[in-house]
């Protein structure tokens, strides 16, 4: 079974003029520096033949030596911060780690590409109670390519890794001391990156030229959303917070861009892909929608005084949740492992590799993009006007939900055009988000009332009091009414002529 460790570290180049690391006693609260001796590490790094993992700053290695021998998979979190997922030592890539890489590797084989042999001289920084604060390692590295010839490289670097729970400010204090001694931050983010660079195979991401035409900006937006889908795949598999939501939003933004900017894209290519994105979002939504609804009901129940909680309310909600969540996690993982999903990722890659641009895509962005945004805004206006003209009730609820989806598309359209249109597009997107928020809260209330009615029926059938469920139903109805009264004011700001005119200036 794999486990995860958060690494917070900094790397430094050790030039010949700074042959030794300075004494760090007294630095940043480190009262004691304890030598830990020299350890010999032998790591073989794996990647696809075209270095897809390295291009995404991912590291997969099989390492022997030291106290953490085994398979290590590292995901970047932020500069100097990575999550290292570990699995026991074996001869082949562990299935659980391979699954986390599937959105990038697809059917490509993982092969040994670089071998790193490191002599690591470790010093541990501790406080006055001998509590570890950080480890400073002087690493003498020998790199050898395994995939193309046998090119080699050697270098020495210093690595400072923060201990679990230690104050990150210690890293700043240590860096200040190291810089005074002539050390400088490493130019490479990892040993693998440096090894690839110095052996002639730097895995740099493809550089895109700055967008200028309408088609350029649309493609840049599509690339960002495809990258988000791919990046969230392992996060969903790891069950990280909000990962399902982020992946679902990225798939929806892709669909929305296909629809909004269809004047620039060949629909014979994008429509089939959009259909598959709709399928993916729907599959991801099963778990996400219930998660949101359950959290909403739990919050409402927790806000009630005990005197209004009649019957086994919490137990009833827990049972209701269990019935709907049973197997949902397994279903989500099955979707990500399905041939259909992997085919969708391949289709997205193919679309970006050979963009299906129409002639109008060559138009200047500042001239062509506003018209598409305003067209979506016009559809939103029709839906809002229609909903507000209806009397309160189920028909209006449906109309408001339809308006919510249109508001989301208008927001996404403006976000895609923001690099080209600047602040006017940003303000426009913010106003659309405000409308979407009101309508989204309203739809959540509609769904909550449906669930509360179901819970009340179940409670009544079991001989329990349905009072609390009815009370919460009434509160949700009142909340929805307040949102409907608020909508005209929010919509007035989002439909202001000044806001729309600013897009075309």
Helices and strands as residue ranges (DSSP letters): E 3-13, G 16-18, E 32-47, H 52-55, E 59-64, E 70-78, E 81-87, H 95-100, H 102-105, E 111-126, E 132-145, E 152-162, H 169-180, E 184-185, H 191-198, H 214-237, H 243-260, H 267-303, G 306-308, H 313-325, H 328-336, H 339-353, G 359-362, H 365-389, H 394-421, H 423-461, H 467-494, H 497-503
